[in-house]
Amino acid sequence: MLNIFKNLAMQFYNAGWYDKTIINSFVKIGALTADDYQEITGDKYVTPNA
């Protein structure tokens, strides 16, 4: 399945319009997965402590 939101987030991140904080917030709200975060940023997603 084509994930348009993930593709846009990746493009915006690569263009410098989104940073890791924004990508992290998308994971928190469930719009992206932890695997998506790692694919986009190159860093492993760390679940914040409550």
DSSP file (Angstrom, degrees, kcal/mol; ACC not computed):
  #  RESIDUE AA STRUCTURE BP1 BP2  ACC     N-H-->O    O-->H-N    N-H-->O    O-->H-N    TCO  KAPPA ALPHA  PHI   PSI    X-CA   Y-CA   Z-CA
    1    1 A M              0   0    0      0, 0.0     2,-0.5     0, 0.0     0, 0.0   0.000 360.0 360.0 360.0 138.5    0.0    0.0    0.0
    2    2 A L        -     0   0    0      1,-0.1     2,-1.0     4,-0.0     3,-0.2  -0.648 360.0-154.1 -79.9 123.6    1.3    3.4   -0.9
    3    3 A N     >  +     0   0    0     -2,-0.5     4,-2.1     1,-0.2     5,-0.2  -0.781  16.4 176.9-101.3  92.1    1.8    5.6    2.2
    4    4 A I  H  > S+     0   0    0     -2,-1.0     4,-2.6     1,-0.2     5,-0.2   0.891  78.2  53.4 -63.3 -41.9    1.4    9.1    0.9
    5    5 A F  H  > S+     0   0    0      1,-0.2     4,-2.8     2,-0.2    -1,-0.2   0.925 109.6  48.1 -61.8 -44.4    1.7   10.8    4.3
    6    6 A K  H  > S+     0   0    0      1,-0.2     4,-2.4     2,-0.2    -1,-0.2   0.917 111.7  50.3 -61.8 -43.0    5.0    9.0    4.9
    7    7 A N  H  X S+     0   0    0     -4,-2.1     4,-2.3     2,-0.2    -2,-0.2   0.911 112.4  46.4 -63.0 -42.4    6.3    9.9    1.5
    8    8 A L  H  X S+     0   0    0     -4,-2.6     4,-2.9     2,-0.2     5,-0.2   0.924 111.7  51.2 -64.8 -43.9    5.4   13.6    2.0
    9    9 A A  H  X S+     0   0    0     -4,-2.8     4,-2.4     1,-0.2    -2,-0.2   0.899 110.8  49.6 -60.1 -40.2    6.9   13.6    5.5
   10   10 A M  H  X S+     0   0    0     -4,-2.4     4,-2.6     2,-0.2    -1,-0.2   0.916 112.1  47.4 -65.3 -43.5   10.2   12.1    4.1
   11   11 A Q  H  X S+     0   0    0     -4,-2.3     4,-1.8     2,-0.2     6,-0.2   0.921 113.6  47.3 -63.9 -43.8   10.3   14.7    1.3
   12   12 A F  H  X>S+     0   0    0     -4,-2.9     5,-2.2     2,-0.2     6,-1.3   0.883 112.9  49.6 -66.3 -37.7    9.7   17.6    3.7
   13   13 A Y  H ><5S+     0   0    0     -4,-2.4     3,-1.1    -5,-0.2    -2,-0.2   0.938 111.6  48.0 -64.4 -46.9   12.3   16.2    6.1
   14   14 A N  H 3<5S+     0   0    0     -4,-2.6    -1,-0.2     1,-0.3    -2,-0.2   0.806 110.3  52.6 -65.0 -29.2   14.8   15.9    3.4
   15   15 A A  H 3<5S-     0   0    0     -4,-1.8    -1,-0.3    -5,-0.2    -2,-0.2   0.595 117.2-114.6 -80.8 -11.3   14.0   19.4    2.2
   16   16 A G  T <<5S+     0   0    0     -3,-1.1    -3,-0.2    -4,-0.6    -2,-0.1   0.525  88.4 113.1  90.1   5.5   14.6   20.8    5.7
   17   17 A W  S   <S+     0   0    0     -5,-2.2     2,-0.3    -6,-0.2    -4,-0.2   0.792  78.1  41.4 -81.0 -28.3   11.0   21.8    6.2
   18   18 A Y  S    S-     0   0    0     -6,-1.3    -2,-0.2    -9,-0.1     2,-0.2  -0.903  73.0-161.9-114.3 147.1   10.4   19.2    8.9
   19   19 A D     >  -     0   0    0     -2,-0.3     4,-2.1    -3,-0.0     3,-0.4  -0.621  41.6 -88.4-116.0-177.5   12.9   18.3   11.7
   20   20 A K  H  > S+     0   0    0      1,-0.2     4,-2.7    -2,-0.2     5,-0.2   0.824 124.0  59.7 -62.9 -31.0   13.1   15.2   13.9
   21   21 A T  H  > S+     0   0    0      2,-0.2     4,-2.0     1,-0.2    -1,-0.2   0.911 107.2  45.3 -63.8 -41.7   10.8   16.8   16.5
   22   22 A I  H  > S+     0   0    0     -3,-0.4     4,-1.6     2,-0.2    -2,-0.2   0.926 113.6  48.5 -68.0 -44.3    8.0   17.1   14.0
   23   23 A I  H  X S+     0   0    0     -4,-2.1     4,-1.5     1,-0.2    -2,-0.2   0.904 110.3  53.5 -61.7 -40.0    8.6   13.5   12.7
   24   24 A N  H  X S+     0   0    0     -4,-2.7     4,-2.2     1,-0.2    -1,-0.2   0.901 105.3  53.4 -59.6 -42.7    8.6   12.4   16.3
   25   25 A S  H  X S+     0   0    0     -4,-2.0     4,-1.7     1,-0.2    -1,-0.2   0.849 104.4  55.6 -64.7 -32.7    5.2   14.1   16.9
   26   26 A F  H  <>S+     0   0    0     -4,-1.6     5,-2.0     2,-0.2     6,-1.4   0.859 107.7  49.1 -66.9 -34.2    3.8   12.2   14.0
   27   27 A V  H ><5S+     0   0    0     -4,-1.5     3,-1.0     4,-0.2    -2,-0.2   0.920 107.9  54.9 -67.8 -43.2    4.8    8.9   15.6
   28   28 A K  H 3<5S+     0   0    0     -4,-2.2    -2,-0.2     1,-0.3    -1,-0.2   0.860 111.1  43.8 -59.1 -37.1    3.2   10.0   18.9
   29   29 A I  T 3<5S-     0   0    0     -4,-1.7    -1,-0.3    -5,-0.1    -2,-0.2   0.496 117.7-111.5 -89.6  -2.4   -0.1   10.6   17.3
   30   30 A G  T < 5S+     0   0    0     -3,-1.0    -3,-0.2    -4,-0.5    -2,-0.1   0.558  85.5 118.3  89.7   8.1    0.0    7.4   15.2
   31   31 A A  S   <S+     0   0    0     -5,-2.0     2,-0.3    -6,-0.2    -4,-0.2   0.787  83.6  24.5 -76.7 -26.9    0.4    9.0   11.8
   32   32 A L  S    S-     0   0    0     -6,-1.4    -2,-0.3    -9,-0.1     2,-0.2  -0.911  81.4-125.4-130.3 159.3    3.8    7.3   11.4
   33   33 A T     >  -     0   0    0     -2,-0.3     4,-2.3     1,-0.1     5,-0.1  -0.541  30.1-107.1 -97.3 169.0    5.3    4.2   12.9
   34   34 A A  H  > S+     0   0    0      1,-0.2     4,-2.0     2,-0.2    11,-0.3   0.866 124.1  53.7 -61.7 -35.9    8.6    3.9   14.8
   35   35 A D  H  > S+     0   0    0      2,-0.2     4,-2.4     1,-0.2    -1,-0.2   0.883 106.4  52.0 -65.4 -38.1   10.0    2.1   11.7
   36   36 A D  H  > S+     0   0    0      2,-0.2     4,-2.7     1,-0.2     5,-0.2   0.923 107.2  53.3 -62.1 -43.9    8.9    5.0    9.5
   37   37 A Y  H  X S+     0   0    0     -4,-2.3     4,-2.9     1,-0.2     5,-0.5   0.925 110.8  46.2 -56.4 -46.7   10.7    7.4   11.9
   38   38 A Q  H  X S+     0   0    0     -4,-2.0     4,-2.0     1,-0.2    -1,-0.2   0.895 112.7  50.1 -65.2 -40.1   13.9    5.4   11.5
   39   39 A E  H  < S+     0   0    0     -4,-2.4    -1,-0.2     2,-0.2    -2,-0.2   0.894 117.2  40.4 -65.0 -39.0   13.5    5.2    7.7
   40   40 A I  H  < S+     0   0    0     -4,-2.7    -2,-0.2    -5,-0.2    -1,-0.2   0.929 129.4  25.2 -76.3 -46.6   13.0    9.0    7.5
   41   41 A T  H  < S-     0   0    0     -4,-2.9    -3,-0.2     2,-0.3    -2,-0.2   0.714  92.9-127.8 -95.3 -22.1   15.6   10.3   10.0
   42   42 A G  S  < S+     0   0    0     -4,-2.0     2,-0.3    -5,-0.5    -4,-0.2   0.412  77.0 106.0  85.5  -2.6   18.1    7.4   10.0
   43   43 A D  S    S-     0   0    0     -6,-0.4    -1,-0.3     3,-0.0    -2,-0.3  -0.828  78.3-107.7-109.8 149.5   17.8    7.3   13.8
   44   44 A K        -     0   0    0     -2,-0.3     2,-0.3    -3,-0.1    -9,-0.1  -0.540  37.9-114.7 -72.1 137.9   16.1    4.7   15.9
   45   45 A Y        -     0   0    0    -11,-0.3     2,-0.6    -2,-0.2    -1,-0.1  -0.588  27.4-157.0 -74.5 131.0   12.9    5.9   17.5
   46   46 A V        -     0   0    0     -2,-0.3    -1,-0.0    -3,-0.0    -3,-0.0  -0.954  17.1-127.7-111.8 121.5   13.1    6.1   21.3
   47   47 A T        -     0   0    0     -2,-0.6     3,-0.0     1,-0.1     2,-0.0  -0.518  30.8-120.0 -67.5 124.5    9.7    5.9   23.1
   48   48 A P        -     0   0    0      0, 0.0     2,-0.5     0, 0.0    -1,-0.1  -0.349  24.3-110.7 -66.9 145.3    9.6    8.9   25.5
   49   49 A N              0   0    0      1,-0.1     0, 0.0    -2,-0.0     0, 0.0  -0.662 360.0 360.0 -78.0 127.9    9.3    8.1   29.2
   50   50 A A              0   0    0     -2,-0.5    -1,-0.1    -3,-0.0    -3,-0.0   0.434 360.0 360.0 -30.8 360.0    5.8    9.2   30.3
